[in-house]
Amino acid sequence: MTGAPLDGVRIVDLTVVWSGPGATTLLGDLGAEVIRVEDPRRTSRGVSARTADREVGGREYATRSYPERDPGKRPYDRSPIFNWHARNKLSVSMSLGTPQGHADFLRLIEKSDVFIENNTKGVLAKLGIDYDTLSAVNPRLIVVRMPALGLDGPMSDYRGYGPNFNALVGIQAMDGYADGDPTIAGENYHMDEASPAGAAFAVLAALWERERTGRGQLVEFAQAENVMHEIGEYFLDHQMNDRVPAPAGNRDPLVLQDVLPTAGPDVWVALSIRHDADWRALEGVVGAADWLSEGRTGELRTRNADRLLEHLADFTARYGVDELVDLFQSAGIPAGEVMSEARVLADPHLADREWFQTRSHPTVGTYPYPGHPWRTDGFELRWGRPVPGFGEDNAYVYKDVLGCTDAEYDQRVAQGLVSDEQIV
């Protein structure tokens, strides 16, 4: 193979927040040209100049995530929630709600391979770009829609975000510690975490199918249904044994594990004892202790889990986290520090693997960015520009992709249909 797998594949991106942009990030890593279509009068990056002004004036905490806590003149370019999944993408300003913008969008669709969006169910119909319209323009187009609860059925019009739907499928009820109230365990965004890889895989499968048939297709990727697969064993357990899962904290029904204190203030180590061999290794680390006899079989560890973890906590609290991780890992026992953001940035393992990549952008500055979630032999994953400034690629898309003349492009700019600034 020469180049990346998706070289020459063009993806039109009309996604928001995390799950959709996360999917197109993975596809861009594989070499696809991802073009984000962004309306200058709508906020698609989680922040606009207007909301940033309000945050600076009345909600200082909301600005803390900006680089140096400064929204700058273009806060929509400096939004962290956008920056961390914006690599390898282009940005074009296009007003879909206008006749000219609508026509330009369909011209872009005609020259593209994939269109992906994760808006609420009715958005495409309102914009006049439903599947029938798009496929008529480009029969080879693959359209991937990511509704939370599908495109039909009694709940398909429900609106919300990740934690709402996690609660709907049962994940929220399993959050928190065994003796705690699940409703105070904090927000869980697992639907947003699970959807990007699933949707990206669906695009790859559809592209493969198009190679065989020559036709595009509509992919309905219901995010809530996808995330149910992540807890499938609990659904089976309820169906077959009528058991309702309870919050378990960091525990596991088959593995002795927990997050334990260390000698450092609010520094914790995660530890898992998977089987008898791990327990024998633990005995070598701990040394002589009467309580070790209570965990020498899986049955004993399950029965005595609370007492064993109390003894382990007493042991770990006497040592620093680095020493503990070295002791356990050297013995073959899975263990690791529960790291803060600062510790992750300084982690020697990630540094050795060159996982963080330092990148620069004129309106953002120079910072380390998270790396790829996987690697492969045979080709290098793409790591290009870290973020597209709003409308930064207008000239390329309109002139090179759509074939507009200089005069046609300038006219769109003069009419306010094309801008390199968010107007809202």
N, C-alpha and C positions, 0 to 999 in steps of 0.2 A: 504494500500500500504506500502510495506517495500522498502526502498531505493528510488532512483530517477526514474522517468518515463523511461529514456533512458539507464538505466543500462544494460550493455551487448551489446549495439549498438556501432559498430565501424565505424567511419567516416574518410575517406581519404580526406584531405584538400589540394587543389592545388590553393588556392586563393591568391589575392594580394590586397594591399591598404586598403580599408575600407569596402565596401559593402559585399564582400565575407567573409573576416575574421570576420566581425560583425555577420554574420549569424551563422558561426560555433561556435562563442563564446556563443551565446544563446543556441545552442544545447549542448555544453559542460556544461553549467549551469544546464541543465536538466539531466546530468549524462552520456552523450555519451563520449566514448573514441575518442578524435579528434587527428589524427596523421597528422601533417603538413609535406608534402613531399617537401624538399628544396634542390635544386641543389647547390653544393658548388661553382659552377662557374657562377651562376646567382643570381641577387639581387632580393629577394622576400619580403624584409622587409622595403623597402623604403630607405635604406642606406647600404653602404658597407664600408669596411676599406679604400678603395681607394678614394671614394667620400668624406669621412670624413676628410681625409688628405687635400684634396683640399679646403674644407670649412674652416678648421682651418687656412690655409695659406692666402686665398683670400677673403672669405666671412664669416666673423666672426659671422654675424647675424644668419647664418644657424646652428651654434653650440649652440645657446642659449637655445634650447629646451632640450638638453641633461642634465641629472642630474649634477648639479654643473657646467653646460656648458662644460663638459669634455666628449668627445667621448670615451675616454679610449682605451684600446687595442682591445676591441670587440664592436665597435660602433653599429654593427647590433643587438646586444643584448640590447643596451641602447637606441635604437630609440623609442621615445615616441609614434609615430604613430603606431608602432608595439606593444609596451608594453600595451597600454590601452585596447586592445582587444585580448590579448594573454593568458588570464587565462585559466586554465584547459586544456591546449593543450600540446601535445608531439611534438618533432621535430626529424625527421630522415633525414639524408643526403642521397640523391639518385640521380644518374646521369642518367636521363631518355634518354638522347641522345646517350647513349652507349648500346650495346647489353646486357651487364650484368645488367645495371641499368634498362633497359626496361623489362627484364625478372623478375627482383626483384619486380618491380612495379606491374606487372600482378599477381605475387604471393600474394602481399599484397591485391590487389583487390579481389582475390579469397577468402580471409579470412575476407572480410569487408562487411558492409551493405549499405553504402552510399558513393558516390564520388561526391564532389562538387567543382566547379571551376567557376571563373569569368574573364577569360582571353578573348582576342579577338577571333572571331569565328573560325579562322583557326588553332589555336595553337594545339588543340588535334589531328587533322589530321596530322600535321607536326611531332608530337611526336609518332604517330602510336598508339594512345589510344582513338580512336573515340568510339562512343557508341556501334557500332556493335562488335568491338573487345572486349570491356569490358564486354558486356552482354554475349558474347560467353564464356568468362572465368567464369563468375558468373551470371547465369540467374536471381538470386534473387537480384542483385545489383540495387540500385536506383541511377541514375545519374542525378544530378542537374546542369544544365548549366545556366549561368547568363549573356548572351550577352546583350549589351546595347540596341540593336534594333532588337533582334530576330535572328534566325538562317537562315532565308530566307527573300526574298524581296529585293527591290532595295537599301535599306539603311543598310542592314545587315553587310556590310563590313566596315562601318564607324568606325573610331577609335577616341577616345577622353577620356574625363573624366567628372565627374559629371556636372560642370557648362556648358560644351558644350551641353550636352543633355537636361539639364534644359532649356536652351535657345531654343532648337529645339522643345520642347513640350509647350513652352509659358511661363514658370515660370519666366524667366529672364525679360520679358517685364512687369511683374507685380511688380518687385522689386523697392525699393526706395520710395521717397516721392512724393506726388501729383504734386509738382512744380519742380521736379528734373528729370534728365536724367537717365533712367533705366540702361544705360551702365556704369554709375559710382557708382552704388549702392554697388559694392563689389561682390566677388564671392559667389555663392550659391551652396551648396553641398547637396541639398535636396534629390537628387536621391540616394546618398550614405547613407543618414539617413533613407530613407524609405525602402530600399531594404533588410537590414538584417532580420527584423521581417517577411517580406513577404516570403523570401526564406526559413527561418527556418520553417515557417508554412507549406510551400509546402513540406518540408521533412517530417514533422509530418503526413501530409495527405497521402503522398506516403507510409510511413511505415504502417499506418492504412490500406490502400488498400492492401498492401502486406500480411497483416494478413488474409485478406479475400481470395485473389487469389493465394498466394504463389509465385507470380512473381514480379520481379522488373519492373522498367519503366524509361523512359527518361522524365524529367521535364524541359521544356524550360521556363525559368523565364526571360522575356524581361524587363530589368530594367526601360527603358524609358516608356514603356506601363504601368508598375506598378505605376510609379510616376504620371502618368496622372490621376489616380484615386484620387490623393490628391487634385486635383483642378477640379474635375468632374462637380461641379455646374457652373463653368465658361464656360465650354464647352457647357453645356445645355443652358445656358443663351445666348451664341452666336448663337447656332443653332435655338433656338426658338424666340429670340428677336433681333438678329443681333447686339448685344451689344459687344463691344470689351473692356475687362477690362483694367483699367488704374492703374498705381502705386498708392497705397493708404497709403504708410507709415505704421504707426501703427494703422490706423483707421479701422473700420469695418462698412459695410453698415447697419447693424441692431443694433449694440451695440455702445454706446458712450464710446470710449476708446482711450487711448493714453499713451505715456510715458512722464511724467511731471517732471520739475526740482524740486529739494529740496534745503534746505539751504546749504547743503554740496557742495563743489566744484566738478562738474562733477559727481554728485550722483543723480540718477533718480529713480522715482517710477512709476510702471505700475498700471493703474487704469481702471476698467471696470464698467460701469453702464448698467446692463442687462435689467432692466425693471423699472416700476414705483415704486416698493417697494425699489429698490436700491436708486432711486432718493430721496424718502422720508427719507431714512436713511442718505443720503448725506446731506440733509437739516438740520438734527439733528447735523451732524458733523460740518458743515460750520457755522451754526447759521443764524441770520438775514442778508439777502443780497437781494437787489432788483433783481439781475439777475437770482436768482433761479426760478422765475416765468416763465422764458423762456425755462425751461426744464421739466415741470411737466407731459408731455405726450411723448410717443414715437415719435409722429409726430413732436412735438416742438423740441425734442432733435436732430432729423435728420435735420430739417430745420436750427437750430441755432447752429449746432455742433461747428463751428469755434469759435464763440463768447464764447460759454460755456467753451470750452477747454482753451481759453485765461484766462477766469476768474478763472478756476480751477488751472491753472499754477501759477497765482498770489497768490492763497491761499497756494498751496503746497510749493512754494518757501520760505515761512516764517518758515518752520519747518524742523527738521532733519528727515531723512528717517525712522529711527526706530519709532519715535513718529507718523509719518504719517501712517506707516503700522499698528501700533497698533490701531490707531483711526479708520481707515477704516475697518480693519478686525473685530474689536470689534462690529462694527455696521452691520456686515454681508456683507460688500462690498468687492468684490474680489480686492486685491491689494498686491503688493510685490515689493521688491527692485530689480532693474536691477543690478545684482551682477557682480562684477569683479571676476576673478579666485581666488584671495586672499580671497575675501569675501565668496565665496562658500566654500572654505576650512575651514573657521572659522564659518560657519553658524550653530547656535545652534540647529536648527530643524534637519539638517542632522546628527549632532553629536548625538542628542538624539535617532535617528533611527539607529545609528551605520552604516550609509550608506558607508562612507569611511572605507576601510579595510587596515590596515597596513600589508604589506607583504615584505619579503626579498628575494633577489636572489644574489648569490655571485658576479656576474659581474655588477649588477645594483645598489645594495645597499638596504636600507630600506626606503620605502616611502608609503604614503597613496595612495590607488588605488580606482577608482570609483567602486561603488557597482552595484548590480543587478537592472535592470529597473523595476522589479515587484517582488511581493512575493505571496505566496499561502499557504493555509492550507494543511496539509496532508504529506508534505515532505519538506525538506530543499534543496534549490538550492545549487549547488556545488560552493565552493570558495577554490580552492586548490592553486597550485603553480602559481604565478602571470605571469610568462613568462618562456618559455623553452629556454635555451641557444641553440645556433645553433648546431644541431646534438647531443644534450644532451641525447637523448633517442635511439641513434643508436644501442647499444648493445641489448636493450630490443626488438626493432622491428626486427632486423635481427636474433637474437638467439631465442627469446621466441615466436615471432609471425610467422616469416618465417621459423624457424627451422634450421637455419644455424649452422654448427659446429664452434668451435673456430677457426679451421684452415681456413675454408671458409670465416669467418668474417675477420680474419687477412689478408687474401689475398686481399680482397676488399680494406682494408685500405692501404695496401702496393701499390696497383695500383692507389690510389688516387680517387677511386670511392666513398669511404666513408670517411668523415672527420668531425671533430667537430669544424672546422674553415671555414669561408667563404674565398674562394681563390681569388675571383675577386678583 
